[in-house]
Each structure stands twice: as structure tokens, then as C-alpha cells.
Amino acid sequence: MTRLIISSLFMFSLLVIYAQEEVNYSNLRSLRDGESFIRFQVMELGDSKKVNLKEDVVYSWFKSQRVMTTEGGASGVLLDGIYEEFYPNSQLKVKGAYKKGVKHGRWMHWKEDGKLLKKVHWRNGDQIKDAITYSDEGKVLTQEDFSANKKTYYYGDKIIRAWKDSTEVEVIHKYENGQTKRVERFENDSLDGSQLKYSPNGELIYLKSYKNGQLHGKQIDKEGNKTYFKNGEPHKPLLRRIFSKKDKPEEVESEEKEKKNKKKENQDESEKD
């Protein structure tokens, strides 16, 4: 049994060594870009020309001692393999990999003191996981949601979500215990949508609905009472008006009819005069 384990470990070591030897370092390039030092790998020129470039993809390529990025095109040798960028103090700044000119795999970004700044995951040039940035203490500062096209900011007890190509913003306030305290929604810098407030144990205190900065729609207070507004004015929905009319006692309906008739009579008399 022991011999089998040793043999397995030996074979695993050979595989690791073989995998390392298969990494091609012959085309490793390096250059200085401003204050940064860059080390990277590229494709063979002939193979680079065979790549079918797509219009909506950003490609990175190398020519005349410069690394360029172009959407939908390239005019040099495409980056392919490891990519490392260093600060002037030799501290690692960025580490990732390219595949046929596009970002592929996990990309890590660091601050000059070595603290992690950002993580992004790519697959063939497409972001496949949220891009996360960190504070000096290692707490999440921002989280860019690649699937929902939104960005989330963390500021103490507040979480702010903003949608790209939109004026929609959501602000979530938190209690110290982590429970949601208040949710505010805005559109064009005005309250818009459901505004919520909760107690520290998660019970709803109120729900207020807004549209263009005015109360609009269903409102719910702590006792569960519901009221309705339309463009800032109290309003009863059509169905509620219909059902409330059906539920009225006959005496109330007859009184309302009498009032309407009297009002009409008075109008007729005034017209005669």
C-alpha cells in the first residue's frame, strides 16, 4: 500500500514538472510603460493573423514595443499567455492571462503596498463573475454585477446600487445587526418606486410608493392600513370604488340620489333666472 502511494506521488510530481515544462517562455516579452514594468506572452505572428476577430470584443496586441487594445481589431501580434504588471518598486500590480488576444481566467490587481485591490474573472474576453474591489482592511468596497449590469457600493451602513445606462439608484440602510433598516429608490434624483422601512427585528414599519417624487400607488402603515395616492393626491382605485359602491346601504344610496337631484334642480333654476 505504501509503495502504491509513493508511486502515485512520484507520477503526480512528474505530471507537475511536465506541465511546467510545457509552458512556453520563449516568446516572453517585457517593456516599460510609463512608471510600470510589463511582462507578457504573445502568439506567433502567423497564428495571430488566423484569429477571426469579432467586432464587439476588445483585443490586446503588441507592436513597436507597445501593448495596444482595440475593439474589434488588431494590427500586431495578439497577446496570449501570462500577463504581469509591476510597480516601480517591483511590487506586483496586475496578474492575469490572455487567450488569443482577450482576457481569460482570473485577473488580480494589487495596491503598491501589496494589498489586494480588485478581482475579476474572465472567459474568452467576457466577464463571468462580479468584479470586486477591496479596502485596505480587506472589506468589499464595490461589487460590479456583470449579469445585471449594475454596480454596488458599500459605505459603512449603506449599500448603494446603480444601474449602468440608467438613472435608477437604490440605497439600502442597515442596522448594526445587519438587518435592513430602510430601502430608498430613486429615478432622475427623485423618489420613485417602493420606499420601505423596517424595525431591527425585520418587521415592516411602512411602505410608501412614489412616482416622479410624488406619492403614487399603495401605501401601508405599521398597523397594515392601506391608502392609495395618484400623482400626490389621495385616490381610490377603480375596483375599490366599484365594490364600495355595491356595499353601500340603501339609505346612504337614496340620500346621495336626493343630493344629486337637488343639485340638479338648483342648477336648472339658476339657468332659468
URBEL-V23488 format. One record per residue. N is the residue number from 1. SS is DSSP state (hx for helix, st for strand, lp for the rest). PHI is phi in radians with two decimals (none if undefined). Layout:
n;ss;phi
N;SS;PHI
N;SS;PHI
//
This chain:
n;ss;phi
1;lp;none
2;hx;-1.09
3;hx;-1.11
4;hx;-1.16
5;hx;-1.12
6;hx;-1.09
7;hx;-1.11
8;hx;-1.14
9;hx;-1.11
10;hx;-1.12
11;hx;-1.12
12;hx;-1.10
13;hx;-1.10
14;hx;-1.12
15;hx;-1.11
16;hx;-1.10
17;hx;-1.11
18;hx;-1.08
19;hx;-1.10
20;hx;-1.18
21;hx;-1.21
22;hx;-1.27
23;lp;-1.18
24;lp;-1.58
25;lp;-1.75
26;lp;-1.19
27;lp;-1.81
28;st;-1.25
29;st;-1.95
30;st;-2.59
31;st;-2.81
32;st;-1.87
33;st;-2.04
34;lp;1.16
35;lp;-1.59
36;st;-1.63
37;st;-1.95
38;st;-2.09
39;st;-2.26
40;st;-2.76
41;st;-2.08
42;st;-2.32
43;lp;-1.37
44;lp;-1.20
45;hx;-1.00
46;hx;-1.11
47;hx;-1.18
48;hx;-1.11
49;hx;-1.23
50;hx;-1.45
51;lp;-1.24
52;lp;-1.44
53;lp;-1.35
54;lp;-1.78
55;lp;-1.14
56;lp;-1.67
57;lp;-2.02
58;st;-1.62
59;st;-1.94
60;st;-1.95
61;st;-2.53
62;st;-2.13
63;st;-2.84
64;lp;0.88
65;lp;1.06
66;st;-2.46
67;st;-1.76
68;st;-2.02
69;st;-2.23
70;st;-2.46
71;st;-1.44
72;lp;1.36
73;lp;-2.89
74;lp;-2.79
75;lp;-2.37
76;lp;-2.84
77;st;-1.59
78;st;-1.23
79;st;-1.22
80;st;-2.76
81;st;2.08
82;st;-1.23
83;st;-2.44
84;st;-2.36
85;st;-2.23
86;st;-2.19
87;lp;-1.33
88;lp;-1.00
89;lp;-1.49
90;lp;1.30
91;lp;-1.24
92;st;-1.15
93;st;-1.84
94;st;-2.46
95;st;-2.47
96;st;-2.89
97;st;-2.60
98;st;-2.01
99;st;-2.34
100;lp;0.94
101;lp;1.63
102;st;-2.14
103;st;-1.14
104;lp;-2.62
105;st;1.62
106;st;-1.49
107;st;-1.97
108;st;-2.02
109;st;-2.20
110;st;-2.17
111;lp;-1.40
112;lp;-1.14
113;lp;-1.56
114;lp;1.64
115;lp;-1.37
116;st;-1.12
117;st;-1.85
118;st;-2.73
119;st;-2.27
120;st;-2.43
121;st;-1.97
122;st;-2.18
123;st;-2.42
124;lp;0.90
125;lp;1.55
126;st;-1.86
127;st;-1.26
128;lp;-1.99
129;lp;-2.45
130;lp;-1.07
131;st;-1.47
132;st;-2.08
133;st;-1.93
134;st;-2.16
135;lp;-1.49
136;lp;-1.08
137;lp;-1.51
138;lp;1.55
139;lp;-1.49
140;st;-1.25
141;st;-1.72
142;st;-2.39
143;st;-2.45
144;st;-1.65
145;st;-1.39
146;lp;-1.23
147;lp;-1.42
148;lp;-1.71
149;lp;1.02
150;st;-2.40
151;st;-2.20
152;st;-2.01
153;st;-1.97
154;st;-2.00
155;st;-2.27
156;lp;1.03
157;lp;-1.61
158;st;-2.06
159;st;-2.15
160;st;-2.02
161;st;-1.98
162;st;-2.24
163;st;-1.64
164;lp;-1.21
165;lp;0.97
166;lp;-2.70
167;lp;-1.71
168;st;-1.34
169;st;-2.40
170;st;-2.19
171;st;-2.07
172;st;-1.99
173;st;-1.70
174;st;-2.06
175;lp;-1.35
176;lp;-1.11
177;lp;-1.43
178;lp;1.62
179;lp;-1.22
180;st;-1.22
181;st;-1.68
182;st;-2.68
183;st;-2.14
184;st;-2.10
185;st;-2.18
186;st;-2.27
187;st;-2.49
188;lp;0.96
189;lp;1.15
190;st;-2.07
191;st;-0.99
192;lp;-2.72
193;st;1.74
194;st;-1.34
195;st;-1.94
196;st;-2.14
197;st;-2.39
198;st;-2.20
199;lp;-1.44
200;lp;-1.05
201;lp;-1.67
202;lp;1.63
203;lp;-1.41
204;st;-1.26
205;st;-1.59
206;st;-2.80
207;st;-2.27
208;st;-2.15
209;st;-1.89
210;st;-2.23
211;st;-2.54
212;lp;0.95
213;lp;1.46
214;st;-2.07
215;st;-1.03
216;lp;-2.73
217;st;1.77
218;st;-1.38
219;st;-2.10
220;st;-2.25
221;lp;-1.68
222;lp;-1.07
223;lp;-1.42
224;lp;1.56
225;lp;-1.23
226;st;-1.98
227;st;-2.28
228;st;-2.29
229;st;-2.29
230;st;-2.41
231;lp;0.92
232;lp;1.54
233;st;-1.97
234;st;-0.97
235;lp;-2.64
236;lp;-1.91
237;lp;-1.00
238;hx;-0.96
239;hx;-1.08
240;hx;-1.16
241;hx;-1.15
242;hx;-1.15
243;hx;-1.21
244;hx;-1.16
245;hx;-1.20
246;hx;-1.18
247;lp;-1.42
248;lp;-1.23
249;lp;-1.12
250;hx;-1.06
251;hx;-1.09
252;hx;-1.16
253;hx;-1.11
254;hx;-1.16
255;hx;-1.10
256;hx;-1.14
257;hx;-1.12
258;hx;-1.06
259;hx;-1.09
260;hx;-1.13
261;hx;-1.12
262;hx;-1.10
263;hx;-1.09
264;hx;-1.17
265;hx;-1.07
266;hx;-1.10
267;hx;-1.13
268;hx;-1.11
269;hx;-1.11
270;hx;-1.17
271;hx;-1.18
272;hx;-1.14
273;lp;-1.13
//
